[in-house]
């Protein structure tokens, strides 16, 4: 994640409707900058710069950029408002491995499952083999059948190894640092 301690913020508001904030390194002017453009009329935040681009929507006409900066303190809430983002998620194979252990109850002392522990371990290995960080799971019908036996609603519950990307964290953290400096 980016270090925001030496960042300079420039803020402008146009016609009490459009707010513009730029977060930049004072030594490099336009390198590693984040530009926030917030339209109060529909609470749409557009972000661009060296950390990719994203659009967030709150569907209200009562927010200001300062409100959005406060909302960004809850990273999950902030990320949930993304409607388009160049890099919203990162995928972590290690995290997926841990999530599957929990999901399949592999570390539970209570072994009260339809499938035996060895069958659940085999299921986990098959899921890990079918997982691709770019697109999620690519399951055969046989694997899907085994997973359905374990969890009929697996498509809602199956972990995916997703974590909020550093870019989204940087967008939120930039807004928070602006609040602190303002």
Secondary structure, 3 states (H helix, E strand, C coil): CCCCCCEEEEEEEECCCEEEEEEEECCCCCCCCEEEEEECCCCEEEEEECCCCEEEECCCCCCCHHHHHHHCCCHHHHHHCEEEECCCEEECHHHHHHHHHHHCCCCCCCCCCCCCHHHHHHHHHHHHHHEECCCEECCCHHHHHHHHHHCCCHHHHCCCCEEECHHHHHHHHHHHHHHHHC
